[in-house]
């Protein structure tokens, strides 16, 4: 079955009981979902029932092969398909045997084999014209990939929501607040006792039992419940905020790891092209058709690409480790990540996005609930000087008179010296601070929105420029340089420069797509972060209940 749940929180306008402060807050427990297209993105939903998820085609996958009649660009992973007919068939087949999971090549007729034999001479062969030409139909495997596990964003989100300690802690605090709410409204227990008088005076002693009960006046217990009701609501919203923090961190780290994975794949593939370049340059030099300079230059390019591959591997391992820590994954060996980095293509209306976050942010709803709590607490402190009444009813027997007796006592403190003015003043200060906290959070959201809008705009501009202009130009330049090289109009070093330029453009596009996906994830996550931070505990025990008793 298909489960696609949106990650937005229903917004509703609420008026706090006994509170004039009005804010926005969800009235039901929010079910936070895995990622799904929201108002801010055009990402197609991930169907968990699909056998495979189609990945975005990177520029590496879409490069046209010079000697290729057709290219399979519908891979479900970031691996690249080999063209049906390419040059250097024997050498490429030998390179393909080094992959971890080679697949059987389709059989070829004798005419194709004869065509391959014609390309075995160094003087007539050409370099592979794209990063994918040096690959066969096998899946691109990382050098450390010893596990067949793959993860989608949905998989990682579900693991994070079910295992994250910060979410469990937030839920525990929410349960604590619900328990305190029940406790602070309970009436004091009655006291049952025994009394004896004149016990040393024989035949005049008195014995009896009594019951004592304190009656809480001023509706203090109900006011206690109202205070803790707002506290409980604040903890519920804090729990939902914590879930969004975790999900946002998971999505940002996931897209960062996917970009690092694609960068590593592209670099490894280009390294194979660079290796073939060294072989061709060496063969041309031995055949006295090339120079030593060409060979050295091709070796230098190969060394630089291998260094880039090592750096990319370190970056991917770091991104995976960070993702595993945020999501609570126990795997030390990076698994294969499946995702589409093409998450946005339109410029967002940031004012509208800001308004929607203000209306539905659980972070801001928490602050509004705390304002209501402080206002209710101020009203509760104003009721504190109203004295409670303690009643005592006793019954016994007097041996001196041989009669029964009944005693009744009523007592109440007189608020002469302690009128609770200090606590009332402190409660008002807490209320003012809570109202200012709402304004602070609104400004913080706008600040985070501005920074995210900057990241989004820069990434979107880069993606558009690379997809619409730079990559097509680099691809065309690669094709023309190959044709010119075959015709003897371009030397080998210039071909290497063109190839390096295409590779660098490809890497920059992957990086820009990753940054764009991360910016979209931040907006979808209400600009929240800090999934591993400890959730805030707004409860203050049952102290107000103790203050309700005794009348002091």
N, C-alpha and C positions, 0 to 999 in steps of 0.2 A: 504494500500500500504506500501511498505517497503522503508524506507529512511536510507541509511547507507552512511555516508559521512566521508571521511578520514580527519584526523586532521593535514595534512602536508601542508605547504605553497609552492606554485610553485616558484622555484628559477630561476631567469633569470639574465643575465649579462647586465649591463646598463652602458652607458657613459653619464655623465651629460652634459647638454647643456653649452658650454663654460667652461667646467671643465675637467681637465685631470685626475681627480680621478675616478678610476673605482672600483666598488664594486658590491655586489649582492643585488638585491632588487626585490620584487614582483611588477609587473606592473599592476596588477588588484586588486580590492578590494577582500580581502580574506574572504571567507565564512567559519567561524570556526565552526567545527562540534561538536557534541557529540562524546564520546569516541568510538573508532573503532580500530581494529587491525592495527598496524602500522608496520614499518620495525623492530621495536624493540620488538614486542611482538607477541605471538601466540594466543592471545585471540580471540575466535570466536565472530562474531558480534552479537549484541543484536537485535533481530527482534521485532520491536514495535508492530507487528500485532499478535504475539503469545499470546495466552491466558495466558500462564504462562512461566516463564523462569526457566530453570533447574539450580539448584544450585549445587555447588561442594559438593561431598560427603566428609564429614569430617570423621576422624577416628572413631568418635563416631558412625557414621551411618554404618560403614563397619565392625564393630566388629561381629564376629560370635557368635550366641547364643548357649549355650551348649545343651539345650533341644529344639532347634528350627530347623525345617525342611527347612524353607525358610524365607528370609527377604526381605522386599520391600525397595530397596535402590534408588528408582527413585522419591523421593519426590521433589516437586517444591519449597519447602521452607526448612528451616533448621530443621524442625521437624523430629522426628524419628518414625518409624512404629513399632508397637508391633508385636512380633512373633505370629504365629497362635497358638502355644501351648507353654506355659511357666509354670513354677512352681509358686506357691503362687498366683493362679489365683484369688481367692476371695479377697486377700489383695490388689493385684494390681488393681483390678477393683474398689475397694473402693478408692484407691489413684487417680485413673483416674477420678473419679467423681468430684474431686476438680479442674479440668481444666475448663477454661472459655467457651470453645466451644466443648463440648464432642460430639462425633459422635457415632452412634448406632453400637454396636458390631455385627459381624456376628453370626448367631445362631450356636449352637453346638449340636451334637447329644448326646445321653445318655451315650455313651461310653466315650466321652470326659469329661462329668460331673463326671462320676465315677472316672476317672483318676484324676480329680482335687480334689475330696474328699480324695484321698489317700495322698495328699500332705498337708493336714491341720495339721498334727502333727509336732511339733517343731523339734523333733528328726530326721525326715527324709526330711525336706524341705531344700532347698538351696537358697542362695541369688541370686538376679538377676545378670547375668553375664556381663551386659554392661549397659552403661548409658541409652540406649534406651529402655531397657526392662521394665523400670518403667513407660513408656509412653504408651498411647493408640493411636488411629488413629487421634486424634484431633490435630489441629495446635498448635504449641508451642506459647503461648501468654505471653507477658510480663505483669507483675503485674499492670503496669499503662496503658496498651494498651487499651484505651477506644475508639479508632478510627480504622476503617477497612482500612485506607489508606495504600497503599504500594507504594514505589518509586523504580524505577530502576535508574541507573546512567544516562541514557538518559533523564529521566524525570527531574532530578535535574539540569542537564546541560541546558536544554531548559528553565527552570525557571530562572536560573542564567543569561543566555544571554539576556533574555527579560526584566529582572527587575533590573539588577545591576546598581547602581548609577555611579560607576567608568567608566563603559562602555559608559553610556549615556554622562558623562562628556567628555570622550575622543572624542566621536562623535561631541559634541558641539564645542570643540576646533578645530577639523578638518574643520567643517563648517566655523568657524571664519577665519581660514587660507585661505580658498578658497575665502571668501569675501574680505580679505585684498589684496590678489593677484590681484583681479579685480580693487581694489581702487588705488593701488600704480602706476598703469600704465595709469591712466586717465590724460588728459591734463588739465591745469588750465583754468578756465572760463574767458571769456572776460569781460571787465569792460565798462559799458555804463554810461556816465555822462554829466552834464551840466556845462558850464563855462560862466561867465559874467565878464567884465572888464570895468573900468572907469564909474562905475555906478553912482558916485556922480557928474560927469561932464555931464551936460545936453546936449543932442543932440550929444554926442561923445561916448556914451556907446556902448559896443560890447557884443553880445550874441551868443551862439552856443552850439553844442553838440559834444561829442567826444567818440571814441571807443578805448579802450586800450587792448592789448593782449601781454602776455608773451610767447615767443617761447623758449621751452626747448631744448638746444643743447647737444651734446655729447651722444645722444641716452640714456639719463639717465632713461627715463620712461620705455623703453624696458629692460634695465638692472634691474630696480626695479621688473619688472614682473619675470625675471629669478630668482632673489633672492627669491621672495615669492613662485615661483613654487617649488623650492627645500624645502622651509619651509612647504608648503602644502603637499608635498610627505612625509616629515618626520612625519607630524601629522597623515597622513593616516597609516603609518607603526606603529606609536605609538598607534593608535587605535587598530590595529590588535595585537600588543604586549599586550595591556591591556586585550583583550579578551582571549588570551592564558594564561595570568597570572590568570585570574578568573577561566578558565577551569581547569588549573593545580591544583589550590588550592581546587576547588570543588572535583576533582578526588581523591586527596590525603586525604582530610577530609572524603570523602565518603568511601573509603576503610578502613580508620581508624575506622569509625563508624561501618562498616560491621564486621570487626574483633572483635570489642567490643561487638557487638550484638551476634555473634557466641560464643564468650567466655562466655557471660552471659547465653546463652541457655545451653551450655555444663555444666556450673556450677550448674544451676538450676536442670538439669537432674541428675547430680551426687548427688545433695542434696537429691533427692528422693531415690536414691539407698542407700545413707547413712542412711536415715530415716528407710528404710526397714531393714538395718543392725542392727539398734538399736532395732527394734521390734523383730527380730530373736534372737538377743543376750539376750534380756529380757525374751523371751519365753523359751530359752534354760536354762537360769538361774532358772526360776520357775520350769522347769521340771527336775532340778538338773542334767542337761547334760552339762551345761556351768558354768562359774565362774563369780564372780563380776568384775574381772579384764577385762574380755571380754566385759561386758556391759559398764563399764566406758570408755574403749578404743574406743568403737563404738560411745559413746556419745561425746567424745572428737573430733573424726573425723567429726561428724555431725556439731559440733560447728565451727570447722575450715572451713568447706565447706560453711556453712551459712555466715560466715564472708567474705569469698571469693566472695560469691554471692552479698553481699551488696557492696563490693568494685567494683565488675564488673558492678553493676547497676549505681554507681556513675560515673564510667569511661564511660559507654555508654551514660548516660545523658549529660556528658560534651562533648563527641565527637559529639553527635547529635546537641547540642546547637551551637558548633563551625561550623558545617556544615550548619545549618540553617542561621547563621549570614553571612557566605561567600556567600551562594546561594540566600539570601534574602527571605527565607521561613518564614512564619508567624506562623507556628504551634509550640505551646509550648509542646505538647505531642508528644514524638517520634513516628514516623511512622515506618512501617516495611520496611527494606531495602532489595532489592533483587539483588544479584550480585554473580559473580564467582571470587573467589580469586586465582584460578589457572591461572594466567595471563602470566606466563613465565616458561620455562623449559630448556632453552639453555643459554650458556654463550655468552654474546654479544662481538662483536669486537668494543671495545671502541674507537679506533682510527678512524674507519670508522664512528661510530656514531658521534664523534666530528666533523669530516669533513662535514658530512651532516647537522649538526646543524649550523656550520659556514656558509654553503652555503645557507641556507634557513631561518635563524633566523630573524624574524622581528625586534628584538632588535638591531641586528647588522646592518640591513638595515637602520634603523633609524639613526644610527651613521654615516653611509656612506652618507645619504642624508644631514646631518648637515655639513659634510665636504664640500660637493658641495655647500651648501648655503653660507658657510663662504668664499669659494673661489670666488663665484659670487659677494658677498658683497665687497670683496677686489677690484675686478675689478670695481665695481660701485663707490667706494670711489676714485679710481684713475681718474674717469671721472668727479668728482665733481668740480674741478677747471675750467673746461670749462664753460665760462660765457654764461648765457642766454641773449637773446635780448628782450627788451620790446619796442613795437611799439605803437605809439599814433597817431591817425588820428582824427582831429577835423574839423568841418565846422560850419560857423555862418554868422552873419550879422553885419556890422559896420554902425551905424546910422550917424557917422560923415562924412563918405564918401558916404553914401548911396549905398555901394557895399557889395557884399558877400566876404567871406574870407575862406581859407582852411589852417589848421595848420598840420604839420607832425613832429613827434618827434621820435627819436630812441635813446635808452640808453642801456648800458651794464656795469656791474661792472668790474673793472680791478683787476685781481688777483696779487696784488703787495705784500701785507702783509700776506694774508691768502691763502695759497696754499694747504690746507687740508692735510698737511703732518702728523699731529697727528692722524687723523682718519684713514689714510692709514696704519700707523704703528699699530694702535689698531686692525684694521681688519686683518692684517697679524698675530698678536698674537692670535686672535680668531681662525684663520685657523690652526695654529700649535696646539692649544689646542684641536681642533676637531679631528685632525689626531691622537693625542695621546689618545683621548677618544676611538677611534676604537681599538687601541691596548689594552687598559685597559679592554674593554668589551670582547675581545678575551681571555685574560688571566683569566678574571672572569668566562667565560664559561668553560674553562679548569679546573679551580679550583672546580666549582660546579660539573663538570663531574666526577672529581676524587672522590669527597665525595659521589656522587650518586653511582659510581661504587663500592665503598667500601660497601655501604649499600646493594646494589644489590647482590654482591658476598657473603656477610655474610648470607643474607636471603636465597639465593638460595642454599647454602651449607646446611643450617639448614633444609630447606624443603626436600631436597633430602635425607639427613641422617634420618630424622624422617619418611618419607614416605617409604623409602627402607629398613630401618633396625630397628629403635627404635620402631615405632608403631607396625610392625609385631611381633617383639620380645615381646613387652608388651602385645599384644593381645594373643599370644601363651602362655605366662606366666600366663595370666588371666585364660585361659582355663584349663591349667594343674593344677593350684592351686585349681580351683573349683573341678576338678576330684579328686585331692588328698584330698581335704577337705571332699568330699562325702565318700571317702574310709577310712576316719579316719587317713590319713597319714600326715595331715597338720592341725595345730590348727587355730582357728578363727583369732587370731591376725596377723598371717602371711598372711592370705587372705586379711585382711584390708590393709596391707602394699602393697601388689600387686595391689590392687584396687587404692590406692593413687598414686602409681607410674604410672599406666595407665592414670589416670586423669591428672596428671601433664604433662605427655608427650603430651596428647591431647591439653592442653592449650598452650604449647610451640609451637606446630605445627600451631595452629591457629594464634598465634602471628607472627610466621615467615612468614606465607602466607600473612598476612596483610602488613608486612614490605616489602615483595617482590612486592606486587601489588602497593604499594606507590612508590617504586623506579622506576618501569616501568612507572607509571603515570608521574613522573618527567621527564624522558627521552622523553616520547611522547609529553610533553608540552614544549620542547625546554629548559628545566631546568629553566623555568621562575616561579616566585612566587610573592606574594605581590598583590593579587587581590583587596584588599581594600585600597592600596596606591593610592594617587591622581596621575592621569596621568600628564606627563610633558607638559608644554605649551612652545613651541619653538618660538611662534610668538612674535614680538616686536612692535606691532602697525603699523601705517603707517608713522612713523617718517622719513623714507628715502624718501617718497614722498614730505614731507614738505621741506626736505633738497634739493630736486630737484628744488624747486622754489626759485627764488631770486638770485641764483648763488653764494651763500656764503658757 
